[in-house]
């Protein structure tokens, strides 16, 4: 099971990294938005399904809560994309005040994502064993790090 999960994650990483290489520099932020909304969402569902191996009652409890989590995560991703766009539009002329503002917004977004994971871990624990919830959080956290990696590829180089 773990081997299959690792293989799926490796394929997902390769796809994420190749997307960053293929896209032209001027279209990177737009491509990232599309990637966050469509490509990764579909792959995340597949990876989660393969990794968690939920039986029918567990799946019936898990997937509706997961879909609600994904809707809230999409709102988070919209905010994150707006911050990335703001940074990319301003990074060459960034003064200390703007840098401080963007940094604070970045920390707030990180806290918001962690709060979202905690919220849905609590929701899932109402109907699933803690072991299953812990597995979801582990897999989801790894997938979110892959998305973070993709986002970092999209940022302009610092010089």
DSSP file (Angstrom, degrees, kcal/mol; ACC not computed):
  #  RESIDUE AA STRUCTURE BP1 BP2  ACC     N-H-->O    O-->H-N    N-H-->O    O-->H-N    TCO  KAPPA ALPHA  PHI   PSI    X-CA   Y-CA   Z-CA
    1    1 A X     >        0   0    0      0, 0.0     4,-2.1     0, 0.0     5,-0.1   0.000 360.0 360.0 360.0 -46.8    0.0    0.0    0.0
    2    2 A X  H  >  +     0   0    0      1,-0.2     4,-2.7     2,-0.2     5,-0.2   0.877 360.0  54.4 -65.1 -37.1    2.8    2.4    0.9
    3    3 A X  H  > S+     0   0    0      2,-0.2     4,-2.3     1,-0.2    -1,-0.2   0.906 108.8  47.6 -63.0 -41.9    4.7    1.6   -2.2
    4    4 A X  H  > S+     0   0    0      2,-0.2     4,-2.3     1,-0.2    -1,-0.2   0.899 111.7  51.0 -66.0 -40.5    1.7    2.4   -4.4
    5    5 A X  H  X S+     0   0    0     -4,-2.1     4,-2.5     2,-0.2    -2,-0.2   0.933 110.1  48.9 -61.5 -46.5    1.2    5.6   -2.5
    6    6 A X  H  X S+     0   0    0     -4,-2.7     4,-2.5     1,-0.2    -2,-0.2   0.906 110.7  51.5 -61.5 -41.6    4.8    6.6   -3.0
    7    7 A X  H  X S+     0   0    0     -4,-2.3     4,-2.2     1,-0.2    -1,-0.2   0.913 110.5  48.2 -61.6 -43.0    4.6    5.8   -6.7
    8    8 A X  H  X S+     0   0    0     -4,-2.3     4,-2.3     2,-0.2    -2,-0.2   0.900 111.5  49.8 -64.9 -39.9    1.5    8.0   -7.1
    9    9 A X  H  X S+     0   0    0     -4,-2.5     4,-2.8     2,-0.2    -2,-0.2   0.906 109.2  52.0 -65.3 -40.8    3.1   10.8   -5.3
   10   10 A X  H  X S+     0   0    0     -4,-2.5     4,-2.5     2,-0.2    -2,-0.2   0.920 110.8  47.9 -61.6 -43.3    6.2   10.6   -7.5
   11   11 A X  H  X S+     0   0    0     -4,-2.2     4,-2.3     2,-0.2    -1,-0.2   0.903 111.6  50.3 -62.9 -40.7    4.0   10.7  -10.6
   12   12 A X  H  X S+     0   0    0     -4,-2.3     4,-2.5     2,-0.2    -2,-0.2   0.917 110.4  49.4 -63.8 -43.5    2.1   13.7   -9.2
   13   13 A X  H  X S+     0   0    0     -4,-2.8     4,-2.9     2,-0.2     5,-0.3   0.930 110.3  50.7 -60.8 -46.1    5.4   15.5   -8.4
   14   14 A X  H  X S+     0   0    0     -4,-2.5     4,-2.5     1,-0.2    -1,-0.2   0.918 111.9  47.5 -59.9 -43.7    6.7   14.9  -11.9
   15   15 A X  H  X S+     0   0    0     -4,-2.3     4,-1.9     2,-0.2    -1,-0.2   0.903 112.8  48.8 -63.9 -41.5    3.5   16.2  -13.4
   16   16 A X  H  X S+     0   0    0     -4,-2.5     4,-1.5     2,-0.2    -2,-0.2   0.935 114.2  45.0 -64.0 -47.1    3.5   19.3  -11.2
   17   17 A X  H  X S+     0   0    0     -4,-2.9     4,-1.5     1,-0.2    -2,-0.2   0.894 111.6  51.9 -67.3 -40.0    7.2   20.1  -12.0
   18   18 A X  H  X S+     0   0    0     -4,-2.5     4,-2.4    -5,-0.3    -1,-0.2   0.879 105.1  56.5 -64.7 -36.6    6.8   19.5  -15.8
   19   19 A X  H  X S+     0   0    0     -4,-1.9     4,-1.6     1,-0.2    -1,-0.2   0.912 106.7  50.3 -59.7 -41.6    3.8   21.8  -15.8
   20   20 A X  H  < S+     0   0    0     -4,-1.5    -1,-0.2     1,-0.2    -2,-0.2   0.837 112.3  46.8 -65.2 -33.9    6.0   24.6  -14.4
   21   21 A X  H  < S+     0   0    0     -4,-1.5    -2,-0.2     1,-0.2    -1,-0.2   0.879 112.0  48.8 -76.0 -38.9    8.7   24.0  -17.0
   22   22 A X  H  < S+     0   0    0     -4,-2.4    -2,-0.2    -5,-0.1     2,-0.2   0.830  92.7  86.7 -73.7 -33.9    6.4   23.9  -20.0
   23   23 A X  S  < S-     0   0    0     -4,-1.6     5,-0.1    -5,-0.2     2,-0.0  -0.450  83.3-115.5 -74.8 137.6    4.5   27.1  -19.2
   24   24 A X    >   -     0   0    0     -2,-0.2     3,-0.9     1,-0.1     4,-0.4  -0.299  28.4-109.4 -67.9 157.9    6.0   30.4  -20.5
   25   25 A X  G >  S+     0   0    0      1,-0.3     3,-1.1     2,-0.2     4,-0.4   0.869 115.4  53.3 -59.0 -41.2    7.0   32.9  -17.8
   26   26 A X  G 3  S+     0   0    0      1,-0.2    -1,-0.3     2,-0.1     4,-0.2   0.727 112.6  44.2 -71.0 -20.1    4.2   35.4  -18.6
   27   27 A X  G <> S+     0   0    0     -3,-0.9     4,-2.6     1,-0.1    -1,-0.2   0.331  83.5 101.4-103.2   7.0    1.5   32.7  -18.2
   28   28 A X  H <> S+     0   0    0     -3,-1.1     4,-2.6    -4,-0.4     5,-0.2   0.908  80.1  48.0 -63.2 -45.6    2.8   31.0  -15.0
   29   29 A X  H  > S+     0   0    0     -4,-0.4     4,-2.0     1,-0.2    -1,-0.2   0.921 114.8  46.6 -64.3 -42.4    0.5   32.6  -12.5
   30   30 A X  H  > S+     0   0    0     -4,-0.2     4,-2.1     1,-0.2    -1,-0.2   0.901 112.3  50.9 -64.8 -40.1   -2.6   31.8  -14.6
   31   31 A X  H  X S+     0   0    0     -4,-2.6     4,-2.8     1,-0.2    -2,-0.2   0.895 107.8  53.1 -63.5 -39.0   -1.3   28.3  -15.2
   32   32 A X  H  X S+     0   0    0     -4,-2.6     4,-3.1     2,-0.2     5,-0.2   0.913 106.6  52.3 -63.5 -41.1   -0.8   27.9  -11.4
   33   33 A X  H  X S+     0   0    0     -4,-2.0     4,-1.8     1,-0.2    -1,-0.2   0.935 112.0  45.8 -59.1 -45.9   -4.4   28.9  -10.8
   34   34 A X  H  X>S+     0   0    0     -4,-2.1     4,-2.8     1,-0.2     5,-0.7   0.919 112.8  50.9 -62.1 -43.9   -5.6   26.4  -13.3
   35   35 A X  I  <>S+     0   0    0     -4,-2.8     5,-2.3     1,-0.2     6,-0.4   0.923 110.0  49.3 -60.0 -46.2   -3.4   23.7  -11.8
   36   36 A X  I  <5S+     0   0    0     -4,-3.1    -1,-0.2     1,-0.2    -2,-0.2   0.852 118.5  39.5 -62.7 -34.6   -4.6   24.4   -8.3
   37   37 A X  I  <5S+     0   0    0     -4,-1.8    -2,-0.2    -5,-0.2    -1,-0.2   0.857 131.8   9.1 -86.7 -36.3   -8.2   24.2   -9.3
   38   38 A X  I  X5S+     0   0    0     -4,-2.8     4,-2.1    -5,-0.2     5,-0.2   0.850 122.6  41.8-112.9 -65.1   -8.4   21.4  -11.8
   39   39 A X  I  ><S+     0   0    0     -5,-0.7     4,-2.1     1,-0.2     5,-0.2   0.927 118.8  41.3 -60.4 -53.0   -5.3   19.2  -12.2
   40   40 A X  H  ><S+     0   0    0     -5,-2.3     4,-3.5     1,-0.2     5,-0.2   0.895 110.8  57.9 -65.6 -40.0   -4.3   18.8   -8.7
   41   41 A X  H  > S+     0   0    0     -6,-0.4     4,-2.0     1,-0.2    -1,-0.2   0.921 109.7  44.1 -57.4 -45.5   -7.8   18.4   -7.4
   42   42 A X  H  X S+     0   0    0     -4,-2.1     4,-1.8     1,-0.2    -1,-0.2   0.919 116.7  45.8 -65.7 -43.3   -8.4   15.4   -9.6
   43   43 A X  H  X S+     0   0    0     -4,-2.1     4,-2.9    -5,-0.2    -2,-0.2   0.877 109.4  55.5 -68.6 -36.5   -5.0   13.9   -8.8
   44   44 A X  H  X S+     0   0    0     -4,-3.5     4,-3.1     1,-0.2     5,-0.3   0.925 106.5  50.9 -60.4 -44.1   -5.5   14.5   -5.1
   45   45 A X  H  X S+     0   0    0     -4,-2.0     4,-2.5    -5,-0.2    -1,-0.2   0.913 112.3  46.6 -60.7 -42.8   -8.8   12.6   -5.2
   46   46 A X  H  X S+     0   0    0     -4,-1.8     4,-2.6     2,-0.2     5,-0.2   0.934 113.8  47.2 -65.0 -46.5   -7.1    9.6   -6.9
   47   47 A X  H  X S+     0   0    0     -4,-2.9     4,-2.7     1,-0.2     5,-0.2   0.927 114.1  47.8 -62.5 -44.9   -4.1    9.6   -4.5
   48   48 A X  H  X S+     0   0    0     -4,-3.1     4,-2.7    -5,-0.2     5,-0.3   0.925 112.1  49.5 -61.2 -44.7   -6.4    9.9   -1.5
   49   49 A X  H  X S+     0   0    0     -4,-2.5     4,-1.4    -5,-0.3     5,-0.3   0.922 115.5  42.9 -61.1 -45.0   -8.6    7.1   -2.7
   50   50 A X  H  < S+     0   0    0     -4,-2.6    -1,-0.2    -5,-0.2    -2,-0.2   0.863 118.3  44.9 -70.1 -36.1   -5.7    4.8   -3.4
   51   51 A X  H  < S+     0   0    0     -4,-2.7    -2,-0.2    -5,-0.2    -1,-0.2   0.876 115.4  43.7 -77.6 -37.5   -3.9    5.6   -0.2
   52   52 A X  H  < S-     0   0    0     -4,-2.7    -2,-0.2    -5,-0.2    -1,-0.2   0.767  79.3-159.2 -85.7 -25.4   -6.7    5.4    2.2
   53   53 A X     <  -     0   0    0     -4,-1.4     2,-0.2    -5,-0.3    -3,-0.1   0.919  20.2-166.5  46.2  56.1   -8.5    2.3    1.0
   54   54 A X        -     0   0    0     -5,-0.3    -1,-0.2     4,-0.1     2,-0.1  -0.476  14.2-131.4 -74.3 139.5  -11.7    3.2    2.6
   55   55 A X     >  -     0   0    0     -2,-0.2     4,-3.0     1,-0.1     5,-0.2  -0.329  39.9 -88.8 -78.7 175.6  -14.4    0.5    2.9
   56   56 A X  H  > S+     0   0    0      1,-0.2     4,-2.4     2,-0.2     5,-0.2   0.902 126.4  45.1 -58.2 -48.5  -18.0    1.5    1.8
   57   57 A X  H  > S+     0   0    0      1,-0.2     4,-1.4     2,-0.2    -1,-0.2   0.904 116.0  47.8 -64.0 -38.0  -19.2    2.9    5.1
   58   58 A X  H  > S+     0   0    0      2,-0.2     4,-2.9     1,-0.2    -2,-0.2   0.922 111.8  49.6 -65.8 -43.6  -16.0    4.9    5.6
   59   59 A X  H  X S+     0   0    0     -4,-3.0     4,-2.2     1,-0.2     5,-0.3   0.902 107.7  54.3 -61.8 -40.9  -16.1    6.2    2.1
   60   60 A X  H  < S+     0   0    0     -4,-2.4     4,-0.4    -5,-0.2    -1,-0.2   0.833 115.9  39.5 -62.8 -31.7  -19.8    7.2    2.6
   61   61 A X  H  X S+     0   0    0     -4,-1.4     4,-0.7    -3,-0.2    -2,-0.2   0.846 119.5  45.6 -82.8 -36.6  -18.7    9.2    5.7
   62   62 A X  H  X S+     0   0    0     -4,-2.9     4,-2.6     1,-0.1     3,-0.4   0.953 102.8  55.9 -75.9 -52.8  -15.4   10.6    4.2
   63   63 A X  H  X S+     0   0    0     -4,-2.2     4,-2.5     1,-0.2     5,-0.2   0.827 104.5  50.6 -62.7 -39.2  -16.2   11.8    0.7
   64   64 A X  H  > S+     0   0    0     -4,-0.4     4,-1.6    -5,-0.3    -1,-0.2   0.919 115.1  44.9 -63.3 -39.3  -19.0   14.3    1.5
   65   65 A X  H  X S+     0   0    0     -4,-0.7     4,-2.3    -3,-0.4    -2,-0.2   0.902 112.7  52.1 -67.7 -40.5  -16.8   15.9    4.2
   66   66 A X  H  X S+     0   0    0     -4,-2.6     4,-2.7     1,-0.2    -2,-0.2   0.899 106.5  52.9 -63.0 -40.8  -13.8   15.9    1.9
   67   67 A X  H  X S+     0   0    0     -4,-2.5     4,-1.8     2,-0.2    -1,-0.2   0.890 109.8  48.7 -63.1 -38.3  -15.8   17.7   -0.8
   68   68 A X  H  X S+     0   0    0     -4,-1.6     4,-2.0     2,-0.2    -1,-0.2   0.912 110.8  51.1 -65.7 -41.9  -16.8   20.4    1.6
   69   69 A X  H  X S+     0   0    0     -4,-2.3     4,-2.8     1,-0.2    -2,-0.2   0.922 108.4  52.1 -58.5 -45.3  -13.2   20.7    2.7
   70   70 A X  H  X S+     0   0    0     -4,-2.7     4,-2.2     1,-0.2    -1,-0.2   0.863 106.3  53.8 -62.0 -36.7  -12.1   21.0   -0.9
   71   71 A X  H  X S+     0   0    0     -4,-1.8     4,-1.4     2,-0.2    -1,-0.2   0.924 113.0  42.9 -63.4 -43.4  -14.7   23.9   -1.5
   72   72 A X  H  X S+     0   0    0     -4,-2.0     4,-2.0     1,-0.2    -2,-0.2   0.870 111.9  54.1 -69.9 -35.7  -13.2   25.8    1.5
   73   73 A X  H  X S+     0   0    0     -4,-2.8     4,-2.9     1,-0.2    -2,-0.2   0.865 103.7  56.7 -65.2 -35.0   -9.7   24.9    0.3
   74   74 A X  H  X S+     0   0    0     -4,-2.2     4,-2.0     2,-0.2    -1,-0.2   0.892 105.9  50.3 -63.0 -39.1  -10.6   26.4   -3.1
   75   75 A X  H  X S+     0   0    0     -4,-1.4     4,-1.8     2,-0.2    -2,-0.2   0.921 110.8  49.5 -63.1 -43.1  -11.5   29.7   -1.4
   76   76 A X  H  X S+     0   0    0     -4,-2.0     4,-2.6     1,-0.2    -2,-0.2   0.931 109.1  52.1 -58.8 -46.2   -8.1   29.6    0.4
   77   77 A X  H  X S+     0   0    0     -4,-2.9     4,-2.8     1,-0.2    -1,-0.2   0.840 105.1  55.7 -62.8 -33.5   -6.4   28.9   -2.9
   78   78 A X  H  X S+     0   0    0     -4,-2.0     4,-2.1     2,-0.2    -1,-0.2   0.924 110.1  45.7 -62.3 -43.3   -8.1   32.0   -4.4
   79   79 A X  H  X S+     0   0    0     -4,-1.8     4,-2.0     2,-0.2    -2,-0.2   0.900 113.3  50.0 -65.3 -40.5   -6.7   34.1   -1.5
   80   80 A X  H  X S+     0   0    0     -4,-2.6     4,-2.4     2,-0.2    -2,-0.2   0.913 109.6  50.3 -65.0 -42.9   -3.3   32.5   -2.0
   81   81 A X  H  X S+     0   0    0     -4,-2.8     4,-2.8     1,-0.2    -1,-0.2   0.900 108.4  53.1 -62.4 -40.8   -3.3   33.2   -5.7
   82   82 A X  H  X S+     0   0    0     -4,-2.1     4,-2.4     1,-0.2    -1,-0.2   0.898 109.9  48.5 -61.4 -39.8   -4.3   36.8   -5.1
   83   83 A X  H  X S+     0   0    0     -4,-2.0     4,-2.5     2,-0.2    -2,-0.2   0.904 111.2  49.6 -67.1 -40.8   -1.3   37.2   -2.8
   84   84 A X  H  X S+     0   0    0     -4,-2.4     4,-2.9     2,-0.2    -2,-0.2   0.915 111.9  48.7 -63.9 -42.3    1.1   35.5   -5.3
   85   85 A X  H  X S+     0   0    0     -4,-2.8     4,-2.1     2,-0.2    -2,-0.2   0.919 110.8  50.8 -62.6 -42.7   -0.2   37.9   -8.0
   86   86 A X  H  X S+     0   0    0     -4,-2.4     4,-1.0    -5,-0.2    -2,-0.2   0.918 112.9  46.3 -61.0 -42.9    0.3   40.9   -5.7
   87   87 A X  H >X S+     0   0    0     -4,-2.5     4,-1.8     1,-0.2     3,-0.7   0.942 112.0  49.2 -64.5 -48.0    3.8   39.8   -5.0
   88   88 A X  H 3< S+     0   0    0     -4,-2.9     4,-0.3     1,-0.3    -1,-0.2   0.821 111.5  50.4 -65.4 -29.6    4.7   39.1   -8.6
   89   89 A X  H 3< S+     0   0    0     -4,-2.1    -1,-0.3    -5,-0.2    -2,-0.2   0.731 123.8  29.1 -76.6 -21.5    3.3   42.5   -9.6
   90   90 A X  H X< S+     0   0    0     -4,-1.0     3,-0.7    -3,-0.7    -2,-0.2   0.471  85.9 101.0-117.3  -3.9    5.3   44.3   -6.9
   91   91 A X  G >< S+     0   0    0     -4,-1.8     3,-0.8     1,-0.3    -3,-0.1   0.798  81.8  53.1 -65.1 -29.4    8.5   42.3   -6.3
   92   92 A X  G 3  S+     0   0    0     -4,-0.3    -1,-0.3     1,-0.2    -2,-0.1   0.853 119.9  33.1 -71.4 -33.2   10.8   44.6   -8.3
   93   93 A X  G <  S+     0   0    0     -3,-0.7     2,-0.4    -4,-0.1    -1,-0.2  -0.012  85.3 149.7-111.3  28.4    9.8   47.7   -6.5
   94   94 A X    <   -     0   0    0     -3,-0.8     2,-0.2    -7,-0.1    -3,-0.1  -0.476  25.4-167.5 -70.1 118.9    9.1   46.2   -3.1
   95   95 A X     >  -     0   0    0     -2,-0.4     4,-2.6     1,-0.1     5,-0.2  -0.514  38.2 -97.7 -95.8 174.9    9.7   48.6   -0.3
   96   96 A X  H  > S+     0   0    0      1,-0.2     4,-2.6     2,-0.2     5,-0.2   0.881 121.6  52.4 -61.5 -39.9    9.9   47.6    3.4
   97   97 A X  H  > S+     0   0    0      2,-0.2     4,-2.1     1,-0.2    -1,-0.2   0.930 113.3  43.3 -63.7 -45.5    6.3   48.5    4.2
   98   98 A X  H  > S+     0   0    0      2,-0.2     4,-2.7     1,-0.2     5,-0.2   0.903 113.6  51.9 -67.5 -40.5    4.9   46.5    1.2
   99   99 A X  H  X S+     0   0    0     -4,-2.6     4,-2.4     1,-0.2    -2,-0.2   0.917 110.3  48.9 -60.8 -43.4    7.3   43.5    2.0
  100  100 A X  H  X S+     0   0    0     -4,-2.6     4,-2.4    -5,-0.2    -1,-0.2   0.909 111.4  50.0 -62.5 -43.1    6.1   43.5    5.6
  101  101 A X  H  X S+     0   0    0     -4,-2.1     4,-2.3     2,-0.2    -2,-0.2   0.925 112.6  46.0 -61.2 -46.8    2.5   43.6    4.5
  102  102 A X  H  X S+     0   0    0     -4,-2.7     4,-2.1     1,-0.2    -2,-0.2   0.879 111.7  52.5 -65.7 -37.7    2.9   40.7    2.1
  103  103 A X  H  X S+     0   0    0     -4,-2.4     4,-2.3    -5,-0.2    -2,-0.2   0.923 109.6  48.4 -63.2 -44.9    4.8   38.7    4.7
  104  104 A X  H  X S+     0   0    0     -4,-2.4     4,-2.4     1,-0.2    -2,-0.2   0.915 111.0  50.5 -62.6 -43.3    2.1   39.2    7.3
  105  105 A X  H  X S+     0   0    0     -4,-2.3     4,-2.1     1,-0.2    -1,-0.2   0.884 108.7  53.2 -61.4 -38.0   -0.5   38.1    4.7
  106  106 A X  H  X S+     0   0    0     -4,-2.1     4,-2.1     2,-0.2    -2,-0.2   0.922 109.5  47.3 -63.3 -44.9    1.6   35.0    3.9
  107  107 A X  H  X S+     0   0    0     -4,-2.3     4,-2.4     1,-0.2    -2,-0.2   0.900 110.4  52.9 -63.6 -40.1    1.7   34.1    7.6
  108  108 A X  H  X S+     0   0    0     -4,-2.4     4,-2.3     1,-0.2    -1,-0.2   0.895 108.7  49.9 -62.1 -39.4   -2.1   34.6    7.9
  109  109 A X  H  X S+     0   0    0     -4,-2.1     4,-2.4     2,-0.2    -1,-0.2   0.905 109.0  51.5 -66.4 -40.5   -2.7   32.3    5.0
  110  110 A X  H  X S+     0   0    0     -4,-2.1     4,-2.0     1,-0.2    -2,-0.2   0.918 112.1  46.7 -61.3 -43.2   -0.5   29.6    6.5
  111  111 A X  H  X S+     0   0    0     -4,-2.4     4,-2.4     1,-0.2    -1,-0.2   0.884 110.3  53.8 -65.3 -38.2   -2.4   29.8    9.7
  112  112 A X  H  X S+     0   0    0     -4,-2.3     4,-2.0     2,-0.2    -2,-0.2   0.901 108.3  48.8 -64.3 -41.2   -5.7   29.7    7.8
  113  113 A X  H  X S+     0   0    0     -4,-2.4     4,-2.2     2,-0.2    -1,-0.2   0.911 111.3  49.4 -67.0 -40.8   -4.7   26.6    6.0
  114  114 A X  H  X S+     0   0    0     -4,-2.0     4,-2.5     1,-0.2    -2,-0.2   0.912 110.2  51.3 -62.7 -42.0   -3.7   24.9    9.3
  115  115 A X  H  X S+     0   0    0     -4,-2.4     4,-2.7     1,-0.2    -1,-0.2   0.881 108.0  53.1 -61.7 -38.1   -7.0   25.9   10.9
  116  116 A X  H  X S+     0   0    0     -4,-2.0     4,-2.3     2,-0.2    -1,-0.2   0.921 109.0  48.3 -63.7 -44.6   -8.8   24.4    7.9
  117  117 A X  H  X S+     0   0    0     -4,-2.2     4,-2.1     2,-0.2    -2,-0.2   0.920 112.9  48.6 -61.5 -43.5   -7.0   21.1    8.3
  118  118 A X  H  X S+     0   0    0     -4,-2.5     4,-2.2     2,-0.2    -2,-0.2   0.920 109.7  52.7 -62.3 -43.5   -7.8   21.1   12.0
  119  119 A X  H  X S+     0   0    0     -4,-2.7     4,-2.0     1,-0.2    -2,-0.2   0.937 113.6  41.6 -57.5 -48.7  -11.5   21.9   11.4
  120  120 A X  H  X S+     0   0    0     -4,-2.3     4,-2.5     2,-0.2    -1,-0.2   0.767 108.3  59.0 -77.9 -24.1  -11.9   19.0    9.0
  121  121 A X  H  X S+     0   0    0     -4,-2.1     4,-1.9    -5,-0.2    -1,-0.2   0.925 109.1  47.2 -62.7 -43.1   -9.9   16.6   11.1
  122  122 A X  H  X S+     0   0    0     -4,-2.2     4,-0.6     2,-0.2    -2,-0.2   0.909 111.6  49.7 -63.1 -42.7  -12.5   17.3   13.8
  123  123 A X  H >< S+     0   0    0     -4,-2.0     3,-1.0     1,-0.2     4,-0.4   0.923 112.0  47.9 -61.8 -44.3  -15.4   16.9   11.4
  124  124 A X  H >X S+     0   0    0     -4,-2.5     4,-1.9     1,-0.2     3,-1.6   0.839 101.9  63.7 -67.9 -32.0  -14.0   13.6   10.1
  125  125 A X  H 3< S+     0   0    0     -4,-1.9    -1,-0.2     1,-0.3    -2,-0.2   0.682  90.2  69.2 -67.1 -15.7  -13.4   12.3   13.7
  126  126 A X  T << S+     0   0    0     -3,-1.0    -1,-0.3    -4,-0.6    -2,-0.2   0.761 119.9  15.0 -70.2 -23.8  -17.2   12.4   14.2
  127  127 A X  T <4 S+     0   0    0     -3,-1.6     2,-0.3    -4,-0.4    -2,-0.2   0.463 121.4  57.4-131.4  -4.5  -17.7    9.6   11.8
  128  128 A X  S  < S-     0   0    0     -4,-1.9    -1,-0.1   -67,-0.1     2,-0.0  -0.923  85.5 -97.0-128.5 153.9  -14.3    7.9   11.2
  129  129 A X    >>  -     0   0    0     -2,-0.3     4,-1.9     1,-0.1     3,-0.8  -0.370  37.1-115.9 -64.0 149.0  -11.7    6.3   13.5
  130  130 A X  H 3> S+     0   0    0      1,-0.3     4,-2.9     2,-0.2     5,-0.2   0.815 114.7  62.4 -56.5 -32.5   -8.8    8.6   14.4
  131  131 A X  H 3> S+     0   0    0      1,-0.2     4,-1.8     2,-0.2    -1,-0.3   0.904 105.3  45.5 -61.6 -41.6   -6.4    6.3   12.5
  132  132 A X  H <> S+     0   0    0     -3,-0.8     4,-2.4     2,-0.2    -2,-0.2   0.895 113.0  50.1 -68.2 -40.1   -8.3    7.0    9.3
  133  133 A X  H  X S+     0   0    0     -4,-1.9     4,-2.6     1,-0.2    -2,-0.2   0.917 109.5  51.1 -64.6 -42.8   -8.4   10.7   10.0
  134  134 A X  H  X S+     0   0    0     -4,-2.9     4,-2.4     1,-0.2    -1,-0.2   0.890 109.3  51.4 -61.7 -39.0   -4.6   10.7   10.8
  135  135 A X  H  X S+     0   0    0     -4,-1.8     4,-2.7     2,-0.2     5,-0.3   0.925 109.6  50.0 -63.7 -44.1   -4.0    9.0    7.5
  136  136 A X  H  X S+     0   0    0     -4,-2.4     4,-3.2     1,-0.2     5,-0.3   0.943 111.5  47.9 -58.3 -48.1   -6.0   11.6    5.6
  137  137 A X  H  X S+     0   0    0     -4,-2.6     4,-2.4     1,-0.2    -1,-0.2   0.891 112.0  50.4 -63.0 -39.0   -4.1   14.4    7.3
  138  138 A X  H  X S+     0   0    0     -4,-2.4     4,-1.8    -5,-0.2    -1,-0.2   0.955 116.0  40.4 -62.5 -50.0   -0.8   12.8    6.5
  139  139 A X  H  X S+     0   0    0     -4,-2.7     4,-2.3     1,-0.2    -2,-0.2   0.930 116.4  49.6 -66.3 -45.9   -1.6   12.3    2.8
  140  140 A X  H  X S+     0   0    0     -4,-3.2     4,-2.7    -5,-0.3    -1,-0.2   0.895 109.0  53.1 -61.4 -40.7   -3.3   15.7    2.5
  141  141 A X  H  X S+     0   0    0     -4,-2.4     4,-1.8    -5,-0.3    -1,-0.2   0.896 109.2  48.9 -62.6 -40.1   -0.3   17.4    4.1
  142  142 A X  H  X S+     0   0    0     -4,-1.8     4,-1.6     2,-0.2    -1,-0.2   0.906 112.0  48.7 -65.3 -40.8    2.1   15.8    1.7
  143  143 A X  H  X S+     0   0    0     -4,-2.3     4,-2.0     1,-0.2    -2,-0.2   0.889 108.8  52.9 -66.9 -38.7   -0.1   16.8   -1.2
  144  144 A X  H  X S+     0   0    0     -4,-2.7     4,-2.3     1,-0.2    -1,-0.2   0.863 105.8  54.5 -64.9 -34.4   -0.3   20.4    0.0
  145  145 A X  H  X S+     0   0    0     -4,-1.8     4,-2.2     2,-0.2    -1,-0.2   0.872 106.1  52.5 -65.8 -35.3    3.5   20.5    0.2
  146  146 A X  H  X S+     0   0    0     -4,-1.6     4,-2.3     2,-0.2    -2,-0.2   0.904 109.1  49.1 -64.7 -40.4    3.6   19.5   -3.5
  147  147 A X  H  X S+     0   0    0     -4,-2.0     4,-2.5     2,-0.2    -2,-0.2   0.900 109.7  52.3 -64.4 -39.6    1.2   22.3   -4.3
  148  148 A X  H  X S+     0   0    0     -4,-2.3     4,-2.3     2,-0.2    -2,-0.2   0.897 107.5  52.5 -61.7 -39.7    3.5   24.6   -2.3
  149  149 A X  H  X S+     0   0    0     -4,-2.2     4,-1.6     2,-0.2    -2,-0.2   0.926 109.4  48.7 -61.7 -44.6    6.4   23.4   -4.3
  150  150 A X  H  X S+     0   0    0     -4,-2.3     4,-1.3     1,-0.2    -2,-0.2   0.915 109.9  52.1 -61.1 -42.9    4.5   24.2   -7.5
  151  151 A X  H  X S+     0   0    0     -4,-2.5     4,-0.7     1,-0.2     3,-0.3   0.889 106.8  53.2 -61.9 -38.5    3.7   27.6   -6.2
  152  152 A X  H  < S+     0   0    0     -4,-2.3     3,-0.5     1,-0.2    -1,-0.2   0.835 104.5  55.6 -67.3 -30.8    7.4   28.3   -5.4
  153  153 A X  H  < S+     0   0    0     -4,-1.6    -1,-0.2     1,-0.2    -2,-0.2   0.828 105.5  54.2 -66.9 -30.9    8.3   27.4   -9.0
  154  154 A X  H  < S+     0   0    0     -4,-1.3    -1,-0.2    -3,-0.3    -2,-0.2   0.653  87.5  97.2 -80.3 -16.4    5.9   30.0  -10.2
  155  155 A X  S  < S-     0   0    0     -4,-0.7     3,-0.1    -3,-0.5   -71,-0.0  -0.418  84.9-100.8 -74.4 150.0    7.3   32.9   -8.2
  156  156 A X        -     0   0    0      1,-0.1     2,-0.2    -2,-0.1    -1,-0.1  -0.322  43.1 -97.8 -66.7 152.5    9.8   35.2   -9.9
  157  157 A X        -     0   0    0     -3,-0.1     2,-0.5     1,-0.1    -1,-0.1  -0.465  35.5-124.6 -69.6 140.0   13.5   34.7   -9.2
  158  158 A X              0   0    0     -2,-0.2    -1,-0.1     1,-0.1   -66,-0.0  -0.753 360.0 360.0 -87.6 129.8   14.9   36.9   -6.6
  159  159 A X              0   0    0     -2,-0.5    -1,-0.1     0, 0.0    -2,-0.0   0.313 360.0 360.0-138.6 360.0   17.9   39.0   -7.8
